[in-house]
Amino acid sequence: MAYEYLFAALPTLPRQPGAGLKIDAHKIIEMCDDEGGVAARIARALGMSFDLRAMERISRGTGPGETAVFEAKQIEERFGLPEWLSSALEDMNVAASERRGEDAVKIYGFEKIWMAYYAELWRIACETGAVFLQRWIPWDWGLRRAVAAHRASTMKAEIEDAQWQAGADEYLEWAYDYRPAVDALISIEERGFDAWRRRDGLLASMRLARARELAPEYTFTLDEFASYLVQFFILKEVEYIGENIQHKAHR
């Protein structure tokens, strides 16, 4: 199925991160809901990653910022969420009781949430035949796991291995070298104050570059649509980081 009409309605994505988007995240979801079918399903699945990052920001005390699928109040108070996410949040509470310290809870707890999210996204990618997502998910998950492993190592701790469904292994790109990413993060963390914004900005830039490498162009297919959404939500993250840096500078 081609998505020419939907692409015609979607705004062109800026090539330069931070250049500004002409539409908010909720509006993108509404447009895809109007399209219905697989487009709506994938849009909501990818929009949830944006909302999970908002949930992480709340844990840092920085506020949720913009959301996509859920309202900010739903994320803050954790109601009206899908079953897989509610279950993952319960697992996070268990992790909190097993680990020591607030930082450990953030690492182990959110890793359980992200593991559940990527498992759900992988299921949707396979059911819809979204090849772009089947190639994107293992790389993106691998990057997140490398970063989490680094954060855990600073606490002399270990993190659980991801559990993939049968068939996922053929797409795993463990040969990809994440070491430069971790080295860059260490350099940022050594600068101390406000490091999370620089860290998140760096990771967003890496993810955007990889998404563009994998993206099919001018095909108007489901895969190009999925790649558009992945890039859109990454650019939204960069936009949020930039707005907060400017706000902090003018306080």
CORCOR-V7551 format. One record per backbone hydrogen bond with DSSP energy under -0.5 kcal/mol. CO is the residue of the C=O (numbers start at 1). NH is the residue of the N-H. E is the energy in kcal/mol with one decimal. If there is no record, write none. Layout:
CO,NH,E  CO,NH,E
This chain:
3,7,-2.6  4,8,-2.1  5,9,-1.1  6,9,-0.5  6,10,-1.4  15,17,-0.6  16,19,-1.8  24,28,-1.6  25,29,-1.8  26,30,-2.2  27,31,-2.5  28,32,-2.1  29,33,-2.4  30,34,-2.0  31,35,-1.4  32,36,-2.0  36,39,-0.8  36,40,-1.0  37,41,-1.8  38,42,-2.7  39,43,-2.3  40,44,-2.3  41,45,-1.9  42,46,-2.6  43,47,-2.5  44,48,-1.5  45,49,-0.6  46,49,-0.7  46,50,-0.9  47,51,-1.6  48,52,-2.4  49,53,-1.7  50,54,-1.3  51,55,-1.9  52,56,-2.1  53,57,-2.1  54,58,-1.8  55,59,-1.4  56,60,-1.0  57,60,-0.6  57,61,-0.6  57,62,-2.3  58,61,-1.3  71,75,-1.6  72,76,-2.6  73,77,-2.8  74,78,-1.5  74,79,-1.0  82,86,-2.4  83,87,-2.5  84,88,-1.7  85,89,-2.3  86,90,-1.7  87,91,-2.1  88,92,-1.8  89,93,-1.5  90,94,-1.5  91,95,-2.5  92,96,-2.2  93,97,-1.3  94,98,-1.1  95,99,-1.6  101,105,-1.5  102,106,-1.9  103,107,-2.1  104,108,-2.9  105,109,-2.3  105,110,-0.5  106,110,-1.3  107,111,-1.5  108,112,-1.6  109,113,-1.5  110,114,-3.0  111,115,-2.5  112,116,-2.0  113,117,-2.2  114,118,-2.9  115,119,-1.9  116,120,-2.0  117,121,-2.9  118,122,-2.6  119,123,-1.9  120,124,-2.1  121,125,-2.6  122,126,-2.3  123,127,-2.3  124,128,-2.2  125,129,-0.9  125,130,-1.8  129,131,-1.4  130,134,-1.7  131,135,-1.4  132,135,-0.6  132,136,-2.3  133,137,-2.8  135,139,-0.8  136,140,-2.8  137,141,-3.0  138,142,-2.3  139,143,-2.3  140,144,-2.1  141,145,-2.6  142,146,-2.2  143,147,-2.2  144,148,-2.6  145,149,-2.6  146,150,-1.9  147,151,-2.5  148,152,-2.7  149,153,-2.2  150,154,-1.3  152,155,-1.4  152,157,-2.0  153,156,-1.4  162,164,-0.6  165,168,-2.0  167,170,-0.5  168,171,-2.1  168,172,-0.7  169,172,-0.9  173,176,-1.8  176,178,-0.9  178,182,-2.0  179,183,-2.9  180,184,-2.2  181,185,-2.0  182,186,-2.3  183,187,-2.0  184,188,-2.0  185,189,-2.9  186,190,-1.7  188,191,-1.6  189,192,-1.4  191,193,-0.7  192,195,-1.6  194,197,-0.8  194,198,-0.9  195,199,-2.9  196,200,-2.9  197,201,-2.1  198,202,-2.2  199,203,-2.4  200,204,-2.3  201,205,-1.9  202,206,-2.1  203,207,-2.5  204,208,-2.4  205,209,-2.1  206,210,-2.0  207,211,-2.6  208,212,-2.1  209,213,-1.6  210,214,-1.9  211,215,-1.0  220,3,-3.0  221,225,-2.2  222,226,-2.7  223,227,-2.2  224,228,-2.2  225,229,-2.0  226,230,-2.3  227,231,-2.3  228,232,-2.7  229,233,-2.5  230,234,-1.7  231,235,-2.7  232,236,-2.0  233,237,-1.6  234,238,-2.2  235,239,-2.3  236,240,-2.3  237,241,-2.5  238,242,-2.5  239,243,-2.4  240,244,-2.1  241,245,-2.0  242,246,-2.3  243,247,-2.4  244,248,-2.3  245,249,-2.0  246,250,-1.3  248,251,-0.9
